[in-house]
Amino acid sequence: MTEPIIHACFEPQTSTWQYIVADPATKAAVIIDPVLDFDPATSTISTETADGLLALVSEQGYTVERLLETHVHADHLTAAKYLQSRLSADDGARKPQICIGKRIGKVQERFARRYGIAKDEYESAFDTLLDDDEIWHLGQLEAKAMHLPGHTPDHMGYLIGKNIFCGDTIFNPDVGSARCDFPGGSTADLYATATRLFSLPETYTIYTGHDYPPSGVRDAPQARSTVADQTRHNKHLKTGTSEAEFVRWRTERDSTLAEPRLLHQSLQVNIRGGSLPAPTDGAGDRLLHVPLKVVGGRAW
C-alpha cells in the first residue's frame, strides 16, 4: 500500500498540529485543521501561519483538493476560508472544498443562537458535509471519514493510508485524552471512540490535533504515536482502563477546567467555516460578541 507524504506543522500559540497530506504519485493534497492567527490583546487577525502552509504547498507542487476540519474548534480560529480564497485565486485553479462532518448543523445552530449570528452567515459555510465512513480518493490514495464523537458530538477523523488524523480526540500517550465538557460532549462516547481507534492495527499511526508536552518529561511537541504506543501507555485510556473508571475521572477533571482562552472568537468564526463578520463601517472593523456574566445582584 502506498503511503501519503505527511507534513506536520505545529502552531505554538494554540499548540495546534496542522497537517498537509499528499499523494506522492499525483501531488493531490488535503490540509487538515489549519490555523488563522489571532492576537487577543489587540483583537487582530493575521495570516502568517496559514501563509506558511501556502508556501509549503507551492514549494512541493501540491494541488490542494480539500480543506478538512475535524470539528468546530474552541481554541483556535480556522484558516480554511482564507486558504480556499488563496488557493483558487491563482491561474483559475479549482476551488478546494471545505469539508466537515454531517452533524455540523446542530453545532452551528447552537452557537449561532448564543452569539446572535444570522442563519445566512453560516448555513453555506461548508462545501461538503461528510457521512460516517465516507470514502473518497486523494489522487491514488483512499481516504475515509470516521465519526469520532466525545470531545464534541460532530467530531470527525480522517484515515488516509495507515494514518488516522484524530483531531481533539486523544493526545499523545503522556498527555492522554481530550476534555468532554463542551455542549454535546460525552465521556462515554470518547471512551467508545478511543476503543475504536485502538482496534486499528498496532502499527497504524495516530496524528493528534494538539500537543502539550509535559514539563520535565519532554521539551518538543510531537505529532504522532502508534496504536501500540497508545494502548500500552496512554495515561488515561490504556488497555485495562474500564469505562466507569475513565468516565468518573474525566468528568471530575473537566469540572475543574477553565474555558479555552479563544473560546468566543473561535466559535463565532469557525461555525462560519473561517469567514469573518462583515465590516461594520468604513474603517473596516468587524465585530464579534463576548458574553458578560453579572455576579452579585441584578444587572443595572
Stockholm file with secondary structure:
# STOCKHOLM 1.0

chainA/1-300         MTEPIIHACFEPQTSTWQYIVADPATKAAVIIDPVLDFDPATSTISTETADGLLALVSEQGYTVERLLETHVHADHLTAAKYLQSRLSADDGARKPQICIGKRIGKVQERFARRYGIAKDEYESAFDTLLDDDEIWHLGQLEAKAMHLPGHTPDHMGYLIGKNIFCGDTIFNPDVGSARCDFPGGSTADLYATATRLFSLPETYTIYTGHDYPPSGVRDAPQARSTVADQTRHNKHLKTGTSEAEFVRWRTERDSTLAEPRLLHQSLQVNIRGGSLPAPTDGAGDRLLHVPLKVVGGRAW
#=GR chainA/1-300 SS CCCCEEEEEEETTTTEEEEEEECTTTCEEEEESCEEEEETTTTEEECHHHHHHHHHHHHHTCEEEEEECSSCCSSSEECHHHHHHHHTTSTTCCCCEEEEETTHHHHHHHHHHHHTCCGGGTTTSCSEEECTTCEEEETTEEEEEEECCSSSTTCEEEEETTEEECCSSBCCTTTCBCCCCSTTCCHHHHHHHHHHHHTSCTTCEEECSBCCCCTTTCSSCCCEEEHHHHHHHCTTTCTTCCHHHHHHHHHHHHTTCCCCTTHHHHHHHHTTTTCCCCCCSTTCCCCCCCCCCCCSSCCC
#=GC SS_cons         CCCCEEEEEEETTTTEEEEEEECTTTCEEEEESCEEEEETTTTEEECHHHHHHHHHHHHHTCEEEEEECSSCCSSSEECHHHHHHHHTTSTTCCCCEEEEETTHHHHHHHHHHHHTCCGGGTTTSCSEEECTTCEEEETTEEEEEEECCSSSTTCEEEEETTEEECCSSBCCTTTCBCCCCSTTCCHHHHHHHHHHHHTSCTTCEEECSBCCCCTTTCSSCCCEEEHHHHHHHCTTTCTTCCHHHHHHHHHHHHTTCCCCTTHHHHHHHHTTTTCCCCCCSTTCCCCCCCCCCCCSSCCC
//
